[in-house]
Amino acid sequence: MELRKLLPAASLLLLPVLGQAQNPVISTSYTPDPAPYVHDGKVYLFVDHDEDDATYFLMKDWLLYSTADMVNWTYLGAQVSTATFGWAFQGDRAWASQAVERNGKWYWYVCLTEAETRSDALAVAIADDPQGPWRDAIGGPLATGFSFIDPTVFIDNDGIPYLFWGNKGCWYGRLNDDMISFADGWKEVPGFHDPACFGPESVKMNWAKGKEEMMVGYEEGPWVTRKGDTYYMTYPAGGVPEHMAYSTAPTIDGPWTYRGRIMDEAENSFTIHGGEIYYKGQWYMFYHNGALPNGGGFHRSTCVEEFELGPDGSIPFIPFTKEGPSPVGTINPYERVEAETMASSWGVKTDRKDGKDHYVTQIHNGDWIKVREVDFGDKAAEMVSVETLNFMSEGRIEFYLDELGGNPIAGLDIRDGQTANTSRIRGNVTGRHDLYILFRGGDEQLFDFDWWKMN
């Protein structure tokens, strides 16, 4: 069964569940291992991509999203895939990643599998813009070996970059200024095997030795930041199922001190992975769960929670919510709004292209998109325009304020040969609203949806 839909009528039945909830924040694809990055007034979200038909970890590409308001996310494409790296095992093993900008260049650190040796490998893609084009920065792996997975990149206040990584072990190395080579190799994080550094021991499978043994709480997926004079590492801990914990240190080289659990085990997922950012005066913790329809341990989705640091700089225990973060901005309907900008949806998907032109696809009768915090202002909107493409079957696009039901404020019929259409808005639409976009038609796939705009 695909994520796309159960039955057309189910889209309305699920409104109390999906329409009001903000977590997970992406509903068009499964998006595990979120890696947020703040740049130029936006949050960029780099994620993996669990395939809809996965029965294990089946991941072929990495996806990119952005937001300026923390509730509506714009899809920016499948910018990097295993095909970006010709030396890598193709069509699978596009696992956790993180990206960063430095000196006008973007560096996307990913983990995959080297085709020739079938070893874990760290790789780097490089671009001038987060929407590409991205290319292999090295022409081979940055590093290979056992457990070379889950990279996190960190640039210290003095401009020195570091890369951390590892599952059931944690290693790190200082990067050169080129961001694609190590200055003096890498080493294990000091104190890693000490429970005082990385949490209480428990029995875990040590895959390197092929047997179970007592190991510290740290499991995988390190995320390194600096807050003031203190270095923080958050990470999945406790074995399987994982919870989120953290340690702190006075220097990047340690000594690290275990500070405790900050998130419980994720809903319907035996893993949890993410990290924190500070944006527009608020701290946010990103993680994944299996809460979307047909979700689970191999169908995971990005979620976000707000939190505040304690007076002593401690990270508090952060409970899971369905509501997610509060909005910190609005959508201007009088400017072109990309169809792939949304807070939640049912049934629809986004394309799997790279580049800068994207759209909503796999649209069927009863599917819908929700856009939050649409600010119409004091002057009533009069007209709405849309642009569609790739016509397949006649249908209709309807716009509703605040909820699906009752009369739409506008409806546009989409017929063969049309790409743009305009309709008059009914009623005096002013102020701030949530906007639902509902698709109607027959039993076939309808068309693709590019953008909409009010005037």
N, C-alpha and C positions, 0 to 999 in steps of 0.2 A: 504494500500500500504506500503510495507516495505521500509526501507532506502536502502536495498541492491541494487535495480535497478529499472528502468522503462522499458527500452528495451536495448538490447545489443548495438544498434547503438547510444544510448543516451550518452554512455560513452565518445565518441569522440566529440559530440556536446557540452558537458559540459566542455571540456578542457579549454576554455578561462575563465570560472568561477572558477573551482576547481583547475585546473592545475597551475595557476599562483598565486592564493590567498594562503596565509598562515593561515589566520583566517577563520573559526575555525581551531585549530591546530591538532585536532583529528577528523578523518572523518570515522572511522570504527564503531563507536558507539556514542550515545548521552552521553555527559559527563558534567553534570551540577555541580555547586558548587565546582570549582577547589580549591585545597589546596596545593600549592607548598611548597617544603621543600628542602633546600640546604644541601647536605651532601657528603663529600668525593669526591668533584669535580664534582658532578652531581646535577641536579635538579630532585627530585622525585615529581611526581604529583599524589595526591590522589583525586579521583573524585567519585561522585555518578554515577548512571547509569539509565537514563530514558529508559524504555523498548520501543521497536519499535512500539508496538501496543497500547501504553498508550493513553488514552483519558482523564486522570487526572494524578496526581502524582503517577505513578506506578514504584516502584524502589525496586529491590530484592537484589542487591549486590553492593559492592564498587570495583572500578577498580584502577589499579596502572600502571603508566607509568614513564619513565625516559628519560632524554636527557643530552647530554654534549655539544650541539651546538645550542640549542634553536630553531631549525627548524625541525630536525628529532626526532621523539618520538618513543621510544620502548615500546611496550605493555608488561607488566610484570604480567598480570594475574588478575583474579577476586579473590582476596586473602581473602576477608572477605564478608560474606553475613548474612542475618538474621538468617540462620541456625547455624552460629557461636555461637549465643546466644540462648540456648534452652528455655529460659524463655520469649523470645520476640515473638510478633506476626509475623507469618512466611509468606514469599513470597511477602512482601510489606513493605512500610514505611522505607526503607533504605535511610534516608535523609542525610543532610549535615554532613561532618566529617572533621577532621584534624588530622595529625599524627606528631610525633616528636621522635627523638632518644635521649636517655639519659643513660649514663654509660653502653653502649653496648646493651641496650634493646630498642625496638621500642614500642611505645604506640599509638594506633589508637583510637581516641575518636569519637564516632558516635552517632547519634540520631535515635531512632526508637520508637516502641510502645510496652509497657509491655502487654503481652497477657492477664493476669488475670484481670487487672484493666482498660486496654485500655488507660492508661495515657501516656503522652510523657515521654521518658526516655533517659538518657545519659548512654552510656555503653563504656567499654574500652576493646579492644583486645590487646594482647601482643605477641611479637615475638622477636627472636634473629636476624632476618634478614628481610628487607622489603618484601622479597618474601616468607616469612613464614618459617615454618607453624605458623599461627596465632591461638590463642585460647582466649576464654573468660577469662579475667584477674581476674574477681571477682566471677563469678557464679551467678550474679544478677546485677541489675542496680546500677550505681554510684549515681544517683539521679533521682527522678521522680516527676512529678507535671505538672501543666499547663505551656506550653511554654518552656519546657526543651528541646530545639532544637538548632541547629546551634552552636555547641561547637567550640571554638578556644582555643588552648593551647599556653601558652607563658612562656618561661623560662627567668627570668631576669638575669642581669649581675652578680648578687650575687648567682646565681644558684637556686633561689627560683622559683618554678613553680606555675602558676596560670591558672585557667580555667574560661573563659567568655562564656556566651551563652544568647539566648533569642530572641523571636519574640514579637514586641510591648512592650518590656520591656527588660532590660539588667541586668543580675546578674553575680556575680563572686565570686570565693573562692580560697584561697591559698591551693594548694595541698601539701600533705605530700611528703617526699622523695620517698615513694613507688610509687608515681604517680597515685595511684588508690584509694585514700581516701582524704577527706578534713581535713585540720589541725584544723579548728574551724568553720566548716559550711560554709554557703555562705550568701551573702546579695546583695541588689540592688546596682548598680553602683551609687555613690553619684552624686546628681544633675541631675539624669536622666530626671525628669519631667520639667526641666528648659530649655526653648528654647535657652538660652545663652550657654548651654552645648551641646545640641544635636539637634539644628536646629529649624527653625520656625514651629509653630504649624499648623496643618491642621485637617480637619475632617476625622477620620478613624474609622473603626469598631473595637471596643474593645471586642474581643471574650470572655474574662474573664467575662465581665459584660453583654454581649449579646446586646450591643447597640452602636451606633455611638457617638463619643465624640471628643473633641479637644485633639490632642496628638502631641508630639514633632516629629521632622522630622525623627529621627532614626526609622527604621522599623524592621530589623532583621540582622542576619549573621555578628556579630562583628568579626574583625580581628585585633589583638593587636600586636604591635611591639614597639621597642625602637630604636630611632635614636639619638645618643649622649646622652644628659641628658633629652630628651623629649620622652614621651610616646605618641603613635599614635593609634587611633582606626578608621579604615575605616569600612564602613557599608552601606548596601542598605538603602535608605531613601526616604521620600516623599509619602509613601503609594504605591498604585498600579496604574500605573506602577512605578517601582522603578528606582531611579538613585543612583549613588555612591557619598557619602559624607565622611567627616572625622572630628574628634575632636582631640585635644591634651591636655596633662596634664603634670605637673612637677613631679608627683609621680604616682605610679600605683593606688593609692587611690583617684586620682583627685587633685584639682578640674579640671574638663574637660571643654574645651572651644571649641565651634563650629567654624570650619574653612572654611566650605563651600562645594559646589558641586565640584566634581573632574571628574565625568563621567556622561553623559546623559543616558537616558533610552536606554536599549539594543535593538538592532534590532530584531524585531519579537519575543520578549519575555517580559512579564510583570514583571519578576524578573531579578535581577542582583546580583551576589554573587561572591566573590573572595577575593584576598588580594595580597600584594606586597612582593617581595623578592629582594635582592641584589646579583647579580651573575656575576662574571668575569668583575667587574668594571661598571656594568650597573644596574639600577633599572628597574623592570618589574612589571606591574600591570596585574593580572589575573582576568578574569570575564567570564560570559557566555552570549550567545545570542541564537537566534533560526534560524540561517542563513543556516544551512545545508538543503539539500532537505528533504521535509516533516517536517522541523523543526517548532518550535513554543513554546508556554508557557510550554508544557509538553514534549517537545523534544529539550532540550537545549544542547549547546556545548561550550567547553572551548575555550577561546580566550586569547591573550596576547598582551600587548602594552608596548613599551619602554617609559620611562620618566626620567626626571632629577629633583632632588630636587632644590628648589630655594635657593638663597644665605642665606636666613633666615631659611632654613629647611622646607619651605612650599611645599606641594604637589601641582603641577600645575593642571589646567584642562587638561585632557588627552583625545584627540579625538580618535574615533574609526577608524581603518584602515582595509583594506582588506589584505594588505601586511604583517602585523604583524611584529615580531622582525627580526632584521638582524642576520645572522649566526655568531656564535662566535667559530666555530670549523668546522671540516670536517669529512667525512666518509672515512675510509681506505678500499678500495675494495679488498686489498690483504690479509685481515683478514676475517674470517667468519662474514658475516652480516646477522643478523636474518631477516627473511622475514617480521616480524612484526615491523621492524624499517622503518619508512616512514615519509614523510612530508605531503603527501596527497594521496588520493586514490579514486577510484570509484568502487562500487559494492561489494568489498570484506569485510569480517568480520574477527575478531579474535576469538579464542576459548574462552570459559568461564570457564577455569580451574584455580585452584590455583597452587601452586608449581612453578618450575623454567623452565619448558619446555613448549613453546608456539609456535603457528603457525598461518598462515593466512588460512582462510577457506571460504566456500561458494563462490568459484571461478567459474565464468561462462565466456562464450565467450564475449570479449569486455571489461572485467574488467581490471583495471590497478592499479599500485602502482608507486608513484613518490618518489625518494630519492634525496634530495638536497645536493649540495656541496660534491660530490664524487671526491676525489683527486687521479687521476691515476699517478701523478708524471711525471718524465721526460722519464721513460722507458715505451714503449708501452706495454699494456696488451695483452697477447696472447690467453688465454683461459678463459672461464667462466664455473664454475661448479654450479649445483643446487642440492638440495635434496627435494624431495616431499614425501608425505605419504598419506594414505587413498585414494588410487586410486578409482575413480568412472567412469571416462570416458576419452578416449584419447583426448589429447590436445597438446598445444604448448606454450612455454614461449619465448617471444622475448624481447630483450634489445635494447633501443633506447637512443641516446644522445640528451639531451636538449629539445626535443619535440617528440611527437608521429607523425609519418608521414615519408615518404621516406623509406629508407632501414634500417632495424635493423642492429646493429653491431654484433648480435648473435641471433641464434634461436635454441631451444632445443625441440625435440619431446618427449612427455611423454606418454609412453604406459604401459599397464598392466604388473605388475611384476617388474617395475623399481622403484627404490627409488632415485638413483643418476644418473646424466647425465652430460656430458661435451661437450662443443662446442668450436670451434676455433672462435676467434674474428676477424671480418673483418675490415680492415683499421688500421690506426696508431692512436690508442686512447691514448692520453696523456693529462696532465693538469687537470683542475677542471671543472666538468660538473654536471648538473642535469641528473639523470638516470631514465628513464621510463621503467617499466617492464609490458609488455602487455600479456594478456592471450587470446589464441584463441582455439576454439573447436566447438563442436556441441551445441545442445540446452540444454543438461543436465549439471548438476554440474560436474566439471572436476576432481579435486584432491585438496589436501591441500598442502601448500607450507611452507617449514621449514626454509631454508637458501640459500644464494648464496655467491660466492667467485670468485674473479679474480686471475689469475696468469700469 
